Amino acid sequence: MITRRDLLYTLAAAPKTATIDRRSLITRHNPVITTIDPKAPLSVGNGEFCFTADITGLQTIPKPYAQTIPLCTQSQWGWHSFPGRPAGEFQYELFNTHGRQVGYATSSKDQEPLFNYLRENPHRLHLGRIGLALDLEEIDPAAITDINQTLDLFTGILTSQFRLQGVPVKVRTACDPVLDLIAVEIDSALNQTGRLGIYLAFPYGSNQVSAADWTKPTAHRTVFDLNKTRLEVERLLDQTLYWLLLESDRPTALVEYPHVAILNPLVKPGPLTFVARFTPKHDPAKLPTAAQVFQNSVRHWARFWTTGGAIEFAGSKDPRARELERRVVLSQYLTAIQCAGTLPPQETGLTCNSWYGKFHLEMHWWHAAHFPLWGRTPLLEKSLPWYTKILPAAREFAARQGYPGARWPKMVGPEGLDSPSNIGPLLLWQQPHPILYAELCRQSHPNRETLRLYRDIVFETAEFMAAFAYLDPRRGHYVLGPPVIPAQENHPPRETWNPTYELVYWAHALKLAQQWLTALGEKPPALWEKVRANLAPLPTRDGVYLAHENCPQTFTERNRDHPSMLMALGWLPGEGVDRETMRRTLKKVMAEWKWADTWGWDYPMVAMTAAALGEPQIAVDALMKETPKNVYLPNGHNYQRPSLHLYLPGNGGLLAAVALMAVKWDAFPKDTWTVRHEGLRA
């Protein structure tokens, strides 16, 4: 059985001819915070668990961060559903599909309570707040001065130095690479007078970004059980049960309030240390010491950074080079702790909740497909068994609509059931993704074991895709839709068919699926090739590609959201794409698109299209375009808007684009960029 530790430590070996000083490359981009910056909390994590801290290294002063990036503790297993599901079965909206009535979970008409309940549940939990207390009280942010906080990326250790009421305090924080556990070391004279304590607080579940509701003390239960140096906290929220297990290096006294505990450690020479583990199952075993966790963190992150790929731009004349290098380094760290778990990640990872904590399967590519390109395929593979787990639900989804194979949902929780939405159920572009994930793994592990492991996912995906395409007898072509909403989501489903990107993706994935079955010694169904070879031609008008065949205009009305027609070439090989038509499309997009209405992954996507067309300057300009949706904050997060200060598909897309630009297309301008890379692959 493969364990979490096995997956963490089976990355590709470092190149034998390494030329990059990786420690220097990584540490020159260590985030340094010198003020209370609500846009720059720093996180420690391991892909399954994440703890986001303020400038004290803990969650001592959450209020300044509440409206930007809230301070949460989240895990892959920590989910909650509100009681009181509205009665009745969901009524699907019917869409005429080439003479058949097919139901989609798109309508809230006359069933809004049930519609909203199914969207909001389950939601991911903020498991609990861990902070400092002073004199058995919460700490006022105004009492904190002289801040100097550094996240050492090469060790994974967050060091926070500040003065608390004028007294120096130093806090070190780290996450264990395997356990859902943080280690903390607190060094201050305040320890020696018994004034500094540990503040614990536990909320009810919430459908908000904060994943926490602090206003319902009677809706959940918290039981504290202290035995000298070990505190056990049992948590029950409706049907969700979990524990916090905390062990200190010295005996502590407990002051208890509803859902709040303040631990007052006994005075003892030296720094105060403790470890805190969150777990869905009670475990009486002794926890590792803080020293052991710090050591584990150092070993894990050194291995992470010295294996797999690396790229540096030192010596470049382009003034944007250092900023791009910073974004690349921080994006590797963030996606490793946020997007490399056993479930596909939500768009804000394990930092806080977006879309109720559910994950969007069309975004999984942007979160995690870069891992194989950087020699870290196991970090993608961790989430792929989930597709096998929900395969029965995906088959049922397809069968309910009258199709064979598996139709993958869009917005889901761990059980894999599609959430109702007026857009999500009509999207198509998540469907081929699992075939590409399997192929990325096969390229890293080209053996029959890989083929067998993902065979069912590939087969069932292709079965649905071939059946979904409809043979139009008038045209003699297979068409996609209606109904369909393309990746550019502002098109009405009943009036949309043959989206450019989805047509190319359909052909590419069906081709890969046939290659897989052939490699296994099986004969692919004849329909797969018949559909692939006879898909409708890519729609054009005025010499450029359209988002879909029935676009009312080229760019005048709908030049916002994702310029999805560009996705047909770049991160896809672009079978059937005319390069000059795509080049004209690219230049028109660069000149006329409403960039304020895009999303963070659009910039690396456009960069990949430009690079594939041999337009290196456009590629770099797209990647580094100055616009609000392409801002990367001091902690490395991709800002989107006041209600969404982080967006990990932007980070993952950036890593994919940079790897492919460097290796596949050599697409950095030679006169202004100096590029050294190792361990990357196209």
C-alpha positions as CSV (number, residue, x, y, z in Angstrom):
1,M,0.0,0.0,0.0
2,I,1.4,3.4,-1.0
3,T,1.5,5.8,2.0
4,R,1.4,9.6,2.1
5,R,5.1,9.5,3.0
6,D,5.9,7.3,0.0
7,L,4.2,9.8,-2.3
8,L,6.0,12.7,-0.8
9,Y,9.4,11.2,-1.2
10,T,9.3,9.5,-4.6
11,L,9.9,12.6,-6.7
12,A,12.2,12.6,-9.7
13,A,15.9,12.7,-8.9
14,A,17.9,15.9,-9.4
15,P,19.8,16.1,-12.6
16,K,23.4,14.8,-12.3
17,T,24.7,17.8,-14.2
18,A,22.9,20.3,-12.0
19,T,24.1,23.9,-12.6
20,I,21.6,25.8,-10.6
21,D,22.3,26.7,-6.9
22,R,18.9,25.7,-5.8
23,R,19.2,26.9,-2.2
24,S,20.2,30.3,-3.4
25,L,17.4,30.4,-6.1
26,I,14.7,29.5,-3.6
27,T,15.8,31.5,-0.5
28,R,16.2,34.8,-2.3
29,H,12.5,34.7,-2.7
30,N,11.6,33.9,0.9
31,P,8.6,36.0,1.8
32,V,9.5,38.7,4.4
33,I,6.6,40.5,6.2
34,T,7.3,43.6,8.3
35,T,3.8,44.8,9.0
36,I,0.3,43.5,9.6
37,D,-0.6,42.9,6.0
38,P,-4.1,41.4,5.6
39,K,-3.2,40.4,2.0
40,A,-0.1,38.5,3.0
41,P,-0.7,35.8,5.6
42,L,1.7,32.9,5.2
43,S,0.8,29.2,5.3
44,V,2.5,25.9,6.2
45,G,1.1,22.6,4.9
46,N,1.6,19.3,3.3
47,G,-1.1,18.9,0.6
48,E,-3.5,17.3,3.0
49,F,-3.5,19.9,5.7
50,C,-2.8,23.6,5.8
51,F,-2.4,26.2,8.6
52,T,-2.5,29.9,7.7
53,A,-0.9,32.3,10.1
54,D,-0.8,36.0,10.9
55,I,2.4,37.9,11.7
56,T,2.7,36.0,15.1
57,G,3.2,32.7,13.3
58,L,-0.2,31.6,14.6
59,Q,-3.8,32.8,14.4
60,T,-3.5,35.3,17.2
61,I,-5.2,38.3,15.6
62,P,-7.7,37.1,13.0
63,K,-9.8,40.2,12.7
64,P,-7.5,42.3,10.4
65,Y,-7.4,39.4,7.9
66,A,-11.1,38.5,8.0
67,Q,-12.1,40.4,4.8
68,T,-9.1,39.5,2.7
69,I,-7.5,36.1,3.3
70,P,-9.0,34.7,6.5
71,L,-6.8,32.7,8.9
72,C,-8.1,29.1,8.5
73,T,-7.0,25.6,9.5
74,Q,-8.2,23.2,6.8
75,S,-7.8,19.6,5.7
76,Q,-8.8,17.2,3.0
77,W,-11.1,15.3,5.4
78,G,-12.7,18.3,7.2
79,W,-16.2,18.7,5.7
80,H,-19.5,19.6,7.2
81,S,-23.2,19.7,6.1
82,F,-25.9,21.7,7.6
83,P,-28.9,19.7,8.9
84,G,-32.3,20.3,7.5
85,R,-32.0,19.4,3.8
86,P,-35.2,20.6,2.1
87,A,-37.6,17.9,1.3
88,G,-38.2,16.6,-2.2
89,E,-36.1,15.5,-5.2
90,F,-34.3,18.0,-7.4
91,Q,-36.1,18.7,-10.6
92,Y,-33.8,18.8,-13.6
93,E,-34.2,21.4,-16.3
94,L,-34.9,19.8,-19.7
95,F,-32.8,20.8,-22.8
96,N,-33.7,19.7,-26.3
97,T,-30.7,17.7,-27.4
98,H,-31.1,16.8,-31.0
99,G,-34.6,15.6,-30.5
100,R,-34.1,14.2,-27.0
101,Q,-35.1,15.9,-23.7
102,V,-32.0,15.7,-21.4
103,G,-32.1,16.9,-17.8
104,Y,-29.5,19.2,-16.3
105,A,-29.2,20.5,-12.7
106,T,-29.4,24.1,-13.8
107,S,-32.8,25.5,-12.6
108,S,-33.6,27.0,-9.3
109,K,-37.2,27.9,-10.3
110,D,-39.7,26.8,-7.6
111,Q,-36.9,24.9,-5.7
112,E,-34.5,27.6,-4.6
113,P,-34.0,26.3,-1.0
114,L,-33.0,22.9,-2.3
115,F,-30.9,24.4,-5.1
116,N,-29.0,26.5,-2.6
117,Y,-28.7,23.6,-0.1
118,L,-27.1,21.3,-2.6
119,R,-24.7,24.0,-3.7
120,E,-23.6,24.8,-0.1
121,N,-23.3,21.3,1.3
122,P,-21.0,19.8,2.0
123,H,-18.6,22.7,2.8
124,R,-15.1,22.6,4.0
125,L,-14.4,23.4,7.7
126,H,-12.1,25.7,9.5
127,L,-11.0,23.1,12.0
128,G,-9.9,25.5,14.8
129,R,-7.9,28.6,15.7
130,I,-4.6,28.3,17.5
131,G,-3.0,31.6,18.7
132,L,-1.2,33.3,21.5
133,A,-2.9,34.7,24.7
134,L,-1.4,37.3,27.0
135,D,-2.4,37.2,30.7
136,L,-5.2,34.8,29.8
137,E,-6.7,37.2,27.3
138,E,-6.9,37.7,23.5
139,I,-4.2,40.0,22.2
140,D,-4.9,43.4,20.7
141,P,-3.1,43.9,17.4
142,A,-2.0,47.3,18.6
143,A,0.2,45.6,21.2
144,I,2.3,44.0,18.5
145,T,5.2,46.0,17.1
146,D,8.6,45.6,15.4
147,I,7.4,42.9,13.1
148,N,9.9,40.8,11.1
149,Q,8.5,37.5,9.7
150,T,10.2,35.2,7.2
151,L,9.0,32.0,5.6
152,D,12.1,29.9,4.8
153,L,10.9,28.1,1.8
154,F,13.9,25.7,1.8
155,T,13.0,24.4,5.2
156,G,9.3,25.1,5.4
157,I,9.8,26.9,8.7
158,L,8.0,30.2,9.4
159,T,9.9,32.4,11.8
160,S,8.0,35.3,13.3
161,Q,9.7,38.0,15.5
162,F,8.0,40.9,17.1
163,R,7.5,42.8,20.3
164,L,4.4,42.2,22.4
165,Q,3.9,45.1,24.8
166,G,7.5,45.9,24.2
167,V,8.8,42.5,25.0
168,P,10.6,40.5,22.3
169,V,8.9,37.3,21.1
170,K,10.1,34.8,18.6
171,V,7.8,32.1,17.2
172,R,8.8,29.2,14.9
173,T,6.0,27.3,13.1
174,A,6.2,24.2,10.8
175,C,3.9,21.6,9.5
176,D,4.7,17.9,9.6
177,P,5.2,16.5,6.0
178,V,2.8,13.5,6.7
179,L,0.6,14.2,9.8
180,D,-2.0,16.9,9.9
181,L,0.0,18.6,12.6
182,I,1.9,21.8,13.3
183,A,4.8,22.3,15.6
184,V,5.4,25.6,17.4
185,E,8.3,27.0,19.4
186,I,7.8,30.2,21.4
187,D,10.9,32.0,22.8
188,S,10.2,35.1,25.0
189,A,10.8,36.4,28.5
190,L,7.0,36.4,28.8
191,N,7.3,32.6,29.1
192,Q,9.4,33.0,32.2
193,T,6.7,35.1,34.0
194,G,3.8,32.9,33.0
195,R,2.1,35.6,31.0
196,L,2.2,34.0,27.5
197,G,-0.3,31.2,26.8
198,I,-2.0,29.3,24.0
199,Y,-5.4,30.4,22.7
200,L,-7.7,27.8,21.1
201,A,-11.1,28.5,19.6
202,F,-13.5,26.4,17.6
203,P,-16.3,27.6,15.3
204,Y,-19.4,26.1,13.8
205,G,-19.5,25.4,10.0
206,S,-20.2,28.1,7.5
207,N,-20.9,28.6,3.8
208,Q,-18.8,31.7,3.8
209,V,-15.2,32.2,2.7
210,S,-14.0,32.1,6.3
211,A,-15.4,28.5,6.6
212,A,-16.3,29.5,10.2
213,D,-19.4,30.7,12.0
214,W,-18.6,32.1,15.5
215,T,-22.2,33.1,16.3
216,K,-23.8,29.7,16.9
217,P,-22.3,28.3,20.2
218,T,-25.3,26.0,20.8
219,A,-25.1,24.3,17.4
220,H,-21.9,22.3,18.1
221,R,-20.0,20.7,20.9
222,T,-16.5,21.1,22.2
223,V,-15.1,18.9,25.0
224,F,-11.7,19.6,26.6
225,D,-9.8,16.9,28.4
226,L,-6.4,18.0,29.9
227,N,-3.9,15.6,31.4
228,K,-0.8,17.5,32.4
229,T,1.0,18.0,29.1
230,R,-1.7,16.6,26.7
231,L,-4.9,18.2,25.8
232,E,-7.6,16.3,23.9
233,V,-10.4,18.3,22.3
234,E,-13.4,16.4,20.9
235,R,-15.4,18.3,18.3
236,L,-18.9,17.4,17.1
237,L,-20.8,19.5,14.5
238,D,-24.0,17.7,13.5
239,Q,-22.6,14.6,11.8
240,T,-19.0,15.7,11.7
241,L,-16.7,14.4,14.4
242,Y,-13.0,15.1,14.8
243,W,-10.3,15.8,17.4
244,L,-7.5,18.2,18.2
245,L,-4.7,16.5,20.1
246,L,-2.1,19.0,21.6
247,E,1.0,18.1,23.5
248,S,3.3,20.6,25.2
249,D,6.8,20.2,26.6
250,R,5.6,21.2,30.0
251,P,2.5,20.9,32.2
252,T,-0.2,23.5,31.6
253,A,-3.3,24.8,33.3
254,L,-6.6,25.2,31.5
255,V,-9.0,28.0,31.5
256,E,-12.2,26.9,29.7
257,Y,-15.0,28.8,28.0
258,P,-17.6,27.6,25.5
259,H,-15.6,26.4,22.5
260,V,-12.6,28.3,23.8
261,A,-9.6,27.2,25.9
262,I,-6.6,29.1,27.1
263,L,-3.6,27.0,28.0
264,N,-1.3,28.6,30.6
265,P,2.0,26.6,30.6
266,L,3.9,26.4,33.9
267,V,7.0,28.4,34.1
268,K,10.1,26.5,32.9
269,P,13.4,27.6,31.5
270,G,13.8,27.7,27.7
271,P,11.4,28.1,24.9
272,L,7.9,26.8,25.1
273,T,7.2,24.1,22.5
274,F,4.0,22.3,21.5
275,V,2.5,20.2,18.7
276,A,-1.1,20.2,17.6
277,R,-2.6,17.5,15.5
278,F,-6.1,17.5,13.9
279,T,-7.6,14.1,13.1
280,P,-10.9,12.6,12.1
281,K,-10.1,9.6,14.4
282,H,-9.1,9.7,18.0
283,D,-5.5,8.4,18.4
284,P,-4.1,7.9,21.9
285,A,-0.6,7.5,20.6
286,K,2.0,10.0,21.7
287,L,2.7,12.8,19.2
288,P,6.1,13.6,17.7
289,T,8.0,16.3,19.5
290,A,8.3,19.8,18.1
291,A,12.0,19.2,17.5
292,Q,11.2,16.1,15.4
293,V,8.6,17.9,13.3
294,F,11.0,20.8,12.6
295,Q,13.6,18.2,11.5
296,N,11.0,16.4,9.3
297,S,10.1,19.7,7.7
298,V,13.7,20.6,7.0
299,R,14.4,17.2,5.4
300,H,11.2,17.2,3.4
301,W,11.6,20.7,1.9
302,A,15.2,20.3,1.1
303,R,14.3,17.1,-0.8
304,F,11.4,18.8,-2.6
305,W,13.6,21.7,-3.8
306,T,16.6,19.6,-4.8
307,T,14.6,17.1,-6.8
308,G,12.4,17.7,-9.8
309,G,12.8,20.8,-12.0
310,A,14.2,24.3,-11.5
311,I,14.5,27.4,-13.5
312,E,16.2,30.7,-12.9
313,F,16.4,34.0,-14.8
314,A,19.4,35.7,-13.1
315,G,21.3,37.9,-15.6
316,S,18.3,38.7,-17.7
317,K,18.0,42.2,-19.1
318,D,14.2,42.3,-18.9
319,P,13.3,44.1,-15.7
320,R,10.4,41.6,-15.2
321,A,12.6,38.6,-14.9
322,R,13.2,38.7,-11.1
323,E,9.4,39.1,-10.5
324,L,8.7,36.1,-12.8
325,E,11.3,34.1,-10.9
326,R,9.6,35.0,-7.6
327,R,6.2,34.0,-8.9
328,V,7.6,30.7,-10.1
329,V,9.3,29.8,-6.8
330,L,6.4,30.8,-4.6
331,S,3.9,29.0,-6.9
332,Q,5.8,25.8,-6.5
333,Y,5.6,26.1,-2.7
334,L,1.9,27.1,-2.8
335,T,0.8,24.3,-5.1
336,A,2.8,21.8,-3.2
337,I,1.0,22.6,0.1
338,Q,-2.4,23.5,-1.4
339,C,-2.9,21.4,-4.6
340,A,-1.1,18.1,-4.0
341,G,-3.6,16.2,-1.9
342,T,-5.8,13.2,-2.2
343,L,-8.7,15.3,-3.5
344,P,-8.7,17.8,-6.3
345,P,-8.2,21.2,-4.8
346,Q,-10.7,24.0,-4.4
347,E,-9.6,27.2,-6.2
348,T,-8.3,28.6,-2.9
349,G,-6.7,25.3,-1.9
350,L,-6.7,24.7,1.8
351,T,-6.3,28.4,2.7
352,C,-10.0,29.4,2.9
353,N,-13.2,28.6,1.2
354,S,-14.2,29.5,-2.4
355,W,-17.5,28.2,-3.7
356,Y,-18.2,26.6,-0.3
357,G,-14.9,24.7,-0.3
358,K,-15.9,22.6,-3.3
359,F,-13.5,21.9,-6.1
360,H,-14.1,22.6,-9.8
361,L,-12.9,19.8,-12.0
362,E,-12.3,21.9,-15.0
363,M,-9.7,23.7,-12.9
364,H,-7.9,20.6,-11.7
365,W,-5.6,20.8,-14.8
366,W,-4.6,24.3,-13.9
367,H,-3.9,23.4,-10.3
368,A,-1.9,20.2,-10.8
369,A,-1.0,19.3,-14.4
370,H,2.3,21.2,-14.0
371,F,3.6,18.6,-11.5
372,P,4.7,16.1,-14.1
373,L,6.3,18.9,-16.2
374,W,8.4,19.8,-13.1
375,G,9.4,16.2,-12.4
376,R,6.9,15.8,-9.6
377,T,4.3,13.4,-11.0
378,P,3.5,11.7,-7.7
379,L,2.0,15.0,-6.5
380,L,-0.6,14.8,-9.3
381,E,-1.0,11.1,-8.8
382,K,-2.2,11.5,-5.2
383,S,-5.5,12.9,-6.4
384,L,-6.2,10.5,-9.3
385,P,-7.6,7.6,-7.3
386,W,-10.5,9.9,-6.4
387,Y,-11.7,9.7,-10.0
388,T,-11.8,5.9,-9.7
389,K,-13.6,6.2,-6.5
390,I,-16.4,8.4,-8.0
391,L,-16.5,6.4,-11.2
392,P,-19.9,4.8,-10.3
393,A,-21.4,8.3,-9.7
394,A,-20.0,9.5,-13.0
395,R,-21.4,6.5,-14.8
396,E,-24.8,7.2,-13.2
397,F,-24.6,10.8,-14.2
398,A,-24.0,9.8,-17.8
399,A,-26.7,7.1,-17.8
400,R,-29.3,9.5,-16.3
401,Q,-28.8,11.7,-19.4
402,G,-28.9,8.7,-21.8
403,Y,-25.2,8.3,-22.4
404,P,-22.7,5.4,-21.9
405,G,-19.4,5.8,-20.1
406,A,-18.7,8.4,-17.4
407,R,-19.7,12.1,-17.4
408,W,-17.5,13.9,-14.9
409,P,-19.2,16.5,-12.7
410,K,-18.1,20.1,-12.4
411,M,-18.4,21.6,-8.9
412,V,-18.2,18.8,-6.3
413,G,-17.3,17.8,-2.8
414,P,-15.6,14.5,-1.9
415,E,-18.6,12.3,-2.8
416,G,-18.4,13.4,-6.5
417,L,-22.0,14.6,-6.9
418,D,-22.5,17.6,-9.3
419,S,-23.7,20.7,-7.6
420,P,-26.6,22.6,-9.3
421,S,-25.7,25.7,-11.1
422,N,-27.0,27.7,-14.1
423,I,-23.6,27.2,-15.7
424,G,-21.6,24.3,-14.3
425,P,-23.6,21.3,-15.4
426,L,-23.5,22.5,-19.0
427,L,-19.7,22.8,-19.2
428,L,-17.8,20.2,-21.2
429,W,-14.1,20.9,-20.9
430,Q,-13.6,18.9,-17.7
431,Q,-14.6,15.7,-19.5
432,P,-11.3,15.0,-21.4
433,H,-9.1,16.0,-18.4
434,P,-8.7,12.6,-16.8
435,I,-7.4,11.2,-20.1
436,L,-4.7,13.9,-20.1
437,Y,-3.8,13.2,-16.4
438,A,-3.4,9.5,-17.2
439,E,-1.2,10.4,-20.2
440,L,1.0,12.7,-18.1
441,C,1.5,9.8,-15.7
442,R,2.2,7.4,-18.5
443,Q,4.9,9.7,-19.9
444,S,6.5,9.7,-16.4
445,H,6.0,5.9,-15.9
446,P,5.9,4.3,-19.4
447,N,4.9,0.8,-18.3
448,R,1.9,-1.5,-18.4
449,E,1.2,-0.9,-14.7
450,T,0.4,2.7,-15.4
451,L,-1.8,1.7,-18.4
452,R,-3.7,-0.8,-16.2
453,L,-4.0,1.6,-13.3
454,Y,-5.8,4.3,-15.3
455,R,-7.4,2.1,-18.0
456,D,-11.0,2.3,-16.7
457,I,-10.8,6.1,-16.3
458,V,-9.6,6.5,-19.9
459,F,-12.1,4.1,-21.3
460,E,-15.2,5.4,-19.5
461,T,-14.3,9.0,-20.3
462,A,-13.8,8.3,-24.0
463,E,-17.1,6.3,-24.1
464,F,-19.0,9.3,-22.9
465,M,-17.2,11.7,-25.2
466,A,-17.8,9.6,-28.3
467,A,-21.5,9.2,-27.5
468,F,-22.0,12.9,-26.6
469,A,-20.9,14.0,-30.1
470,Y,-23.9,13.9,-32.4
471,L,-23.8,13.0,-36.0
472,D,-25.6,15.8,-37.9
473,P,-27.0,14.0,-41.0
474,R,-27.2,17.2,-43.0
475,R,-23.6,18.0,-42.5
476,G,-22.0,14.6,-42.1
477,H,-20.1,15.9,-39.2
478,Y,-20.2,15.1,-35.5
479,V,-21.1,18.2,-33.5
480,L,-20.8,19.2,-29.8
481,G,-24.0,20.7,-28.5
482,P,-26.4,22.3,-28.1
483,P,-26.8,22.5,-25.2
484,V,-23.3,23.4,-24.2
485,I,-21.5,26.3,-22.4
486,P,-17.9,26.6,-23.5
487,A,-14.9,27.4,-21.4
488,Q,-15.8,31.1,-22.1
489,E,-18.8,30.9,-19.9
490,N,-20.9,33.9,-21.2
491,H,-22.6,32.0,-24.0
492,P,-26.3,30.8,-23.8
493,P,-26.4,26.9,-23.8
494,R,-29.3,26.5,-26.2
495,E,-27.7,28.8,-28.8
496,T,-24.1,27.4,-28.5
497,W,-22.5,24.5,-30.5
498,N,-19.1,23.5,-31.7
499,P,-16.9,25.5,-29.5
500,T,-13.4,25.8,-31.0
501,Y,-11.4,24.7,-28.0
502,E,-13.7,21.8,-27.0
503,L,-13.7,20.4,-30.6
504,V,-9.9,20.3,-30.6
505,Y,-9.8,18.8,-27.1
506,W,-12.3,16.2,-28.0
507,A,-10.2,15.0,-31.0
508,H,-7.0,15.0,-29.0
509,A,-8.4,13.0,-26.0
510,L,-10.1,10.4,-28.3
511,K,-6.8,9.9,-30.1
512,L,-5.0,9.4,-26.8
513,A,-7.7,7.0,-25.6
514,Q,-7.3,4.8,-28.7
515,Q,-3.5,4.8,-28.2
516,W,-4.1,3.6,-24.6
517,L,-6.3,0.7,-25.5
518,T,-4.0,-0.3,-28.3
519,A,-1.0,-0.3,-26.0
520,L,-2.9,-2.6,-23.7
521,G,-3.6,-5.0,-26.6
522,E,-7.3,-4.1,-26.8
523,K,-9.2,-2.9,-29.8
524,P,-10.7,0.6,-29.4
525,P,-14.4,0.9,-30.3
526,A,-14.7,2.0,-34.0
527,L,-16.9,4.9,-33.0
528,W,-14.0,6.7,-31.2
529,E,-12.0,7.1,-34.4
530,K,-15.1,7.8,-36.5
531,V,-16.0,10.7,-34.2
532,R,-12.5,12.0,-33.9
533,A,-12.0,12.0,-37.7
534,N,-15.3,13.6,-38.5
535,L,-15.8,16.3,-35.9
536,A,-17.1,19.6,-37.2
537,P,-14.6,22.0,-38.6
538,L,-13.3,24.8,-36.3
539,P,-15.5,27.9,-36.6
540,T,-14.0,31.1,-38.0
541,R,-15.2,34.5,-39.1
542,D,-13.2,37.4,-40.6
543,G,-10.1,35.3,-40.5
544,V,-10.0,34.5,-36.8
545,Y,-11.3,31.7,-34.6
546,L,-14.6,32.1,-32.8
547,A,-15.4,30.9,-29.3
548,H,-18.1,28.7,-31.0
549,E,-19.8,28.3,-34.3
550,N,-22.9,30.3,-33.5
551,C,-21.1,33.4,-32.0
552,P,-23.2,36.5,-32.9
553,Q,-20.0,38.6,-33.1
554,T,-16.3,38.0,-33.1
555,F,-15.0,40.2,-30.3
556,T,-17.4,43.1,-30.1
557,E,-19.9,41.8,-27.5
558,R,-18.2,38.9,-25.7
559,N,-14.5,39.8,-25.5
560,R,-14.5,39.1,-21.8
561,D,-14.0,36.1,-19.5
562,H,-11.7,33.4,-21.0
563,P,-10.5,33.9,-24.6
564,S,-11.1,30.2,-24.9
565,M,-10.6,29.9,-28.7
566,L,-6.8,30.3,-28.0
567,M,-6.9,27.2,-25.9
568,A,-7.0,25.0,-29.0
569,L,-3.3,25.5,-29.5
570,G,-0.7,25.8,-26.8
571,W,-1.4,23.5,-23.9
572,L,-3.0,21.3,-26.5
573,P,-1.0,20.2,-29.6
574,G,-3.7,21.8,-31.8
575,E,-4.6,19.1,-34.3
576,G,-6.6,20.7,-37.1
577,V,-5.6,24.3,-36.1
578,D,-4.5,26.6,-38.8
579,R,-1.5,28.4,-37.3
580,E,-2.0,31.7,-39.2
581,T,-5.6,31.9,-38.3
582,M,-4.6,31.3,-34.7
583,R,-1.9,33.9,-35.0
584,R,-4.4,36.5,-36.1
585,T,-6.7,35.4,-33.3
586,L,-4.0,35.8,-30.8
587,K,-3.1,39.3,-31.9
588,K,-6.7,40.4,-32.0
589,V,-7.2,39.1,-28.4
590,M,-4.1,40.9,-27.2
591,A,-5.4,44.2,-28.7
592,E,-9.1,44.0,-28.0
593,W,-9.8,41.7,-25.0
594,K,-11.3,43.2,-21.8
595,W,-8.5,42.0,-19.5
596,A,-10.2,43.3,-16.4
597,D,-12.9,40.6,-16.9
598,T,-10.5,37.6,-17.2
599,W,-9.1,35.1,-14.7
600,G,-5.6,34.4,-13.4
601,W,-5.0,31.3,-15.6
602,D,-5.9,33.2,-18.8
603,Y,-2.4,34.9,-18.8
604,P,-0.4,31.7,-18.9
605,M,-2.9,30.2,-21.3
606,V,-2.4,33.0,-23.7
607,A,1.4,32.8,-23.2
608,M,1.3,29.1,-24.2
609,T,-0.6,29.9,-27.4
610,A,1.9,32.6,-28.3
611,A,4.9,30.4,-27.5
612,A,3.5,27.6,-29.7
613,L,3.1,30.1,-32.5
614,G,6.7,31.2,-32.2
615,E,5.8,34.6,-30.7
616,P,8.1,34.8,-27.7
617,Q,7.7,38.5,-27.0
618,I,3.9,38.1,-27.0
619,A,4.3,35.1,-24.7
620,V,6.3,36.9,-22.1
621,D,4.1,40.0,-22.4
622,A,1.0,37.9,-21.8
623,L,2.6,36.1,-18.9
624,M,3.6,39.4,-17.2
625,K,0.7,41.6,-18.3
626,E,0.0,44.4,-15.9
627,T,-3.6,44.1,-15.0
628,P,-5.5,43.5,-11.6
629,K,-6.2,39.8,-12.4
630,N,-2.5,39.1,-12.9
631,V,-1.2,40.5,-9.6
632,Y,0.9,38.2,-7.3
633,L,0.8,39.2,-3.7
634,P,3.8,39.1,-1.3
635,N,2.9,35.6,-0.2
636,G,2.8,34.5,-3.9
637,H,-1.0,34.2,-4.2
638,N,-2.7,35.4,-7.4
639,Y,-5.1,38.2,-6.5
640,Q,-8.4,38.4,-8.5
641,R,-10.8,40.8,-6.8
642,P,-11.6,42.2,-3.3
643,S,-13.6,39.1,-2.4
644,L,-11.0,36.7,-3.9
645,H,-7.5,37.5,-2.9
646,L,-6.1,34.2,-3.9
647,Y,-6.6,32.0,-7.0
648,L,-4.4,28.9,-7.3
649,P,-5.3,28.0,-10.9
650,G,-3.2,31.1,-11.8
651,N,-0.2,29.8,-9.9
652,G,-0.5,26.3,-11.4
653,G,-1.1,27.7,-14.9
654,L,2.0,29.9,-14.5
655,L,4.2,26.8,-13.7
656,A,2.8,24.9,-16.7
657,A,3.5,27.8,-19.1
658,V,7.0,28.5,-17.8
659,A,8.0,24.8,-18.1
660,L,6.7,24.5,-21.6
661,M,8.0,27.8,-22.8
662,A,11.5,26.9,-21.5
663,V,11.6,23.3,-22.7
664,K,9.1,22.7,-25.6
665,W,9.3,26.0,-27.4
666,D,12.4,27.8,-26.1
667,A,10.1,30.8,-26.0
668,F,12.0,33.4,-24.0
669,P,13.4,36.2,-26.1
670,K,17.1,35.6,-26.5
671,D,18.2,39.2,-26.5
672,T,16.7,40.1,-23.1
673,W,16.3,36.8,-21.2
674,T,18.9,34.5,-19.6
675,V,17.2,31.2,-18.9
676,R,18.8,28.3,-17.1
677,H,16.7,25.2,-16.3
678,E,17.1,21.6,-15.3
679,G,14.8,18.7,-14.6
680,L,11.9,20.1,-16.6
681,R,10.1,18.3,-19.4
682,A,7.7,19.1,-22.1
